[in-house]
Amino acid sequence: MSTIQKFKLVFFSPAPNTRAILAHLFRKYPEELGKIGLYEQCAFVSRGTGQYKPLEDAQPAIGTPGTLEYIEEDRVELLVIDQGQKVQLKNAVQELKKVHPYEEVAYDIYRLEEI
């Protein structure tokens, strides 16, 4: 029998794309993503400046290979409820990669503990 596990998925998105990415993820996985108690579509979004320099063979959505880019990005944090085998977590990350405009999506995953 699987035990429910909770994770926090954190990713970075160009500010103009954040709402569309979240809307898609919440529509695709309404029971697994952003659900906290009697609330749904929960996320924390904070604004900042990201930087990156695409290498020669990169195909950046924004910017030019060889040029250091600075872009207004959002740090997005949301809860992932997994049934214990990381299937829901893996599905969420795969879907994020499908809808995110970046060639390489920067994301972090944190296991949450109940106390």
ChimeraX commands (.cxc) that place a marker at each C-alpha (Angstrom):
marker #1 position 0.00,0.00,0.00 radius 0.5
marker #1 position 1.34,3.40,-0.97 radius 0.5
marker #1 position 1.68,6.25,1.44 radius 0.5
marker #1 position 0.80,9.76,0.34 radius 0.5
marker #1 position 3.88,11.95,0.05 radius 0.5
marker #1 position 3.99,15.70,-0.36 radius 0.5
marker #1 position 6.56,17.62,-2.35 radius 0.5
marker #1 position 7.13,21.25,-3.16 radius 0.5
marker #1 position 7.85,21.91,-6.82 radius 0.5
marker #1 position 9.69,25.16,-7.44 radius 0.5
marker #1 position 10.34,26.46,-10.96 radius 0.5
marker #1 position 11.32,29.65,-12.68 radius 0.5
marker #1 position 9.31,31.15,-15.51 radius 0.5
marker #1 position 9.44,34.27,-17.67 radius 0.5
marker #1 position 6.95,36.59,-15.94 radius 0.5
marker #1 position 4.57,36.86,-18.94 radius 0.5
marker #1 position 4.22,33.04,-19.10 radius 0.5
marker #1 position 3.62,32.20,-15.44 radius 0.5
marker #1 position -0.18,32.43,-15.34 radius 0.5
marker #1 position -0.62,30.30,-18.46 radius 0.5
marker #1 position 1.78,27.64,-17.15 radius 0.5
marker #1 position -0.01,27.47,-13.79 radius 0.5
marker #1 position -3.47,27.41,-15.41 radius 0.5
marker #1 position -2.41,24.51,-17.61 radius 0.5
marker #1 position -0.87,22.52,-14.74 radius 0.5
marker #1 position -3.88,23.06,-12.46 radius 0.5
marker #1 position -6.27,22.08,-15.25 radius 0.5
marker #1 position -4.28,18.92,-16.06 radius 0.5
marker #1 position -3.73,17.81,-12.44 radius 0.5
marker #1 position -6.42,19.42,-10.25 radius 0.5
marker #1 position -6.16,16.85,-7.43 radius 0.5
marker #1 position -2.36,16.55,-7.37 radius 0.5
marker #1 position -1.11,20.12,-7.75 radius 0.5
marker #1 position -1.70,23.16,-5.56 radius 0.5
marker #1 position -4.32,21.60,-3.31 radius 0.5
marker #1 position -4.07,22.50,0.38 radius 0.5
marker #1 position -6.97,21.37,2.56 radius 0.5
marker #1 position -10.15,22.98,1.23 radius 0.5
marker #1 position -8.23,25.25,-1.17 radius 0.5
marker #1 position -7.13,24.55,-4.72 radius 0.5
marker #1 position -4.82,26.19,-7.27 radius 0.5
marker #1 position -2.54,27.37,-4.46 radius 0.5
marker #1 position 0.87,28.70,-5.45 radius 0.5
marker #1 position 3.35,31.27,-4.28 radius 0.5
marker #1 position 4.85,33.50,-6.96 radius 0.5
marker #1 position 7.71,35.92,-6.34 radius 0.5
marker #1 position 9.31,38.17,-8.93 radius 0.5
marker #1 position 13.03,38.55,-9.58 radius 0.5
marker #1 position 15.68,38.80,-12.24 radius 0.5
marker #1 position 17.15,35.67,-13.77 radius 0.5
marker #1 position 20.30,35.52,-15.82 radius 0.5
marker #1 position 21.74,33.03,-18.27 radius 0.5
marker #1 position 24.12,32.85,-21.19 radius 0.5
marker #1 position 23.06,30.39,-23.89 radius 0.5
marker #1 position 25.94,28.35,-25.28 radius 0.5
marker #1 position 26.65,28.17,-29.00 radius 0.5
marker #1 position 24.39,25.19,-29.76 radius 0.5
marker #1 position 21.48,26.38,-27.58 radius 0.5
marker #1 position 18.15,27.41,-29.07 radius 0.5
marker #1 position 16.92,29.87,-26.44 radius 0.5
marker #1 position 13.29,30.99,-26.36 radius 0.5
marker #1 position 14.61,34.39,-25.28 radius 0.5
marker #1 position 18.05,35.71,-26.12 radius 0.5
marker #1 position 20.97,34.88,-28.37 radius 0.5
marker #1 position 23.68,32.23,-27.99 radius 0.5
marker #1 position 26.84,33.77,-26.56 radius 0.5
marker #1 position 25.07,36.76,-25.00 radius 0.5
marker #1 position 24.40,37.08,-21.27 radius 0.5
marker #1 position 20.67,37.65,-20.78 radius 0.5
marker #1 position 18.82,39.23,-17.86 radius 0.5
marker #1 position 15.09,38.55,-17.73 radius 0.5
marker #1 position 12.23,39.28,-15.35 radius 0.5
marker #1 position 11.20,35.88,-14.01 radius 0.5
marker #1 position 8.84,34.43,-11.45 radius 0.5
marker #1 position 9.82,31.87,-8.86 radius 0.5
marker #1 position 6.77,29.62,-8.56 radius 0.5
marker #1 position 6.20,27.25,-5.63 radius 0.5
marker #1 position 3.39,24.71,-5.47 radius 0.5
marker #1 position 2.47,21.59,-3.57 radius 0.5
marker #1 position 2.48,18.20,-5.28 radius 0.5
marker #1 position 0.48,15.41,-3.64 radius 0.5
marker #1 position 1.93,12.06,-4.65 radius 0.5
marker #1 position 0.46,8.63,-4.00 radius 0.5
marker #1 position 3.81,7.22,-2.89 radius 0.5
marker #1 position 5.61,6.06,-6.03 radius 0.5
marker #1 position 6.48,9.54,-7.36 radius 0.5
marker #1 position 4.24,8.97,-10.37 radius 0.5
marker #1 position 2.29,12.19,-9.83 radius 0.5
marker #1 position 5.51,14.11,-9.16 radius 0.5
marker #1 position 7.13,12.81,-12.35 radius 0.5
marker #1 position 3.97,13.56,-14.35 radius 0.5
marker #1 position 3.90,17.12,-13.03 radius 0.5
marker #1 position 7.54,17.74,-13.99 radius 0.5
marker #1 position 7.05,16.19,-17.45 radius 0.5
marker #1 position 4.00,18.38,-18.05 radius 0.5
marker #1 position 5.86,21.46,-16.84 radius 0.5
marker #1 position 8.61,20.76,-19.37 radius 0.5
marker #1 position 6.01,20.40,-22.15 radius 0.5
marker #1 position 4.34,23.78,-21.55 radius 0.5
marker #1 position 7.31,25.85,-20.38 radius 0.5
marker #1 position 8.85,28.10,-23.06 radius 0.5
marker #1 position 12.48,27.48,-22.04 radius 0.5
marker #1 position 14.60,24.84,-23.72 radius 0.5
marker #1 position 15.94,23.87,-20.28 radius 0.5
marker #1 position 13.53,24.34,-17.36 radius 0.5
marker #1 position 15.10,25.25,-14.02 radius 0.5
marker #1 position 13.23,23.51,-11.20 radius 0.5
marker #1 position 13.75,22.15,-7.70 radius 0.5
marker #1 position 11.87,19.48,-5.77 radius 0.5
marker #1 position 11.68,19.37,-1.98 radius 0.5
marker #1 position 10.20,16.51,0.03 radius 0.5
marker #1 position 7.88,17.86,2.71 radius 0.5
marker #1 position 7.62,16.27,6.12 radius 0.5
marker #1 position 4.57,16.16,8.38 radius 0.5
marker #1 position 5.16,17.08,12.02 radius 0.5
marker link #1:1,2 radius 0.2
marker link #1:2,3 radius 0.2
marker link #1:3,4 radius 0.2
marker link #1:4,5 radius 0.2
marker link #1:5,6 radius 0.2
marker link #1:6,7 radius 0.2
marker link #1:7,8 radius 0.2
marker link #1:8,9 radius 0.2
marker link #1:9,10 radius 0.2
marker link #1:10,11 radius 0.2
marker link #1:11,12 radius 0.2
marker link #1:12,13 radius 0.2
marker link #1:13,14 radius 0.2
marker link #1:14,15 radius 0.2
marker link #1:15,16 radius 0.2
marker link #1:16,17 radius 0.2
marker link #1:17,18 radius 0.2
marker link #1:18,19 radius 0.2
marker link #1:19,20 radius 0.2
marker link #1:20,21 radius 0.2
marker link #1:21,22 radius 0.2
marker link #1:22,23 radius 0.2
marker link #1:23,24 radius 0.2
marker link #1:24,25 radius 0.2
marker link #1:25,26 radius 0.2
marker link #1:26,27 radius 0.2
marker link #1:27,28 radius 0.2
marker link #1:28,29 radius 0.2
marker link #1:29,30 radius 0.2
marker link #1:30,31 radius 0.2
marker link #1:31,32 radius 0.2
marker link #1:32,33 radius 0.2
marker link #1:33,34 radius 0.2
marker link #1:34,35 radius 0.2
marker link #1:35,36 radius 0.2
marker link #1:36,37 radius 0.2
marker link #1:37,38 radius 0.2
marker link #1:38,39 radius 0.2
marker link #1:39,40 radius 0.2
marker link #1:40,41 radius 0.2
marker link #1:41,42 radius 0.2
marker link #1:42,43 radius 0.2
marker link #1:43,44 radius 0.2
marker link #1:44,45 radius 0.2
marker link #1:45,46 radius 0.2
marker link #1:46,47 radius 0.2
marker link #1:47,48 radius 0.2
marker link #1:48,49 radius 0.2
marker link #1:49,50 radius 0.2
marker link #1:50,51 radius 0.2
marker link #1:51,52 radius 0.2
marker link #1:52,53 radius 0.2
marker link #1:53,54 radius 0.2
marker link #1:54,55 radius 0.2
marker link #1:55,56 radius 0.2
marker link #1:56,57 radius 0.2
marker link #1:57,58 radius 0.2
marker link #1:58,59 radius 0.2
marker link #1:59,60 radius 0.2
marker link #1:60,61 radius 0.2
marker link #1:61,62 radius 0.2
marker link #1:62,63 radius 0.2
marker link #1:63,64 radius 0.2
marker link #1:64,65 radius 0.2
marker link #1:65,66 radius 0.2
marker link #1:66,67 radius 0.2
marker link #1:67,68 radius 0.2
marker link #1:68,69 radius 0.2
marker link #1:69,70 radius 0.2
marker link #1:70,71 radius 0.2
marker link #1:71,72 radius 0.2
marker link #1:72,73 radius 0.2
marker link #1:73,74 radius 0.2
marker link #1:74,75 radius 0.2
marker link #1:75,76 radius 0.2
marker link #1:76,77 radius 0.2
marker link #1:77,78 radius 0.2
marker link #1:78,79 radius 0.2
marker link #1:79,80 radius 0.2
marker link #1:80,81 radius 0.2
marker link #1:81,82 radius 0.2
marker link #1:82,83 radius 0.2
marker link #1:83,84 radius 0.2
marker link #1:84,85 radius 0.2
marker link #1:85,86 radius 0.2
marker link #1:86,87 radius 0.2
marker link #1:87,88 radius 0.2
marker link #1:88,89 radius 0.2
marker link #1:89,90 radius 0.2
marker link #1:90,91 radius 0.2
marker link #1:91,92 radius 0.2
marker link #1:92,93 radius 0.2
marker link #1:93,94 radius 0.2
marker link #1:94,95 radius 0.2
marker link #1:95,96 radius 0.2
marker link #1:96,97 radius 0.2
marker link #1:97,98 radius 0.2
marker link #1:98,99 radius 0.2
marker link #1:99,100 radius 0.2
marker link #1:100,101 radius 0.2
marker link #1:101,102 radius 0.2
marker link #1:102,103 radius 0.2
marker link #1:103,104 radius 0.2
marker link #1:104,105 radius 0.2
marker link #1:105,106 radius 0.2
marker link #1:106,107 radius 0.2
marker link #1:107,108 radius 0.2
marker link #1:108,109 radius 0.2
marker link #1:109,110 radius 0.2
marker link #1:110,111 radius 0.2
marker link #1:111,112 radius 0.2
marker link #1:112,113 radius 0.2
marker link #1:113,114 radius 0.2
marker link #1:114,115 radius 0.2
view
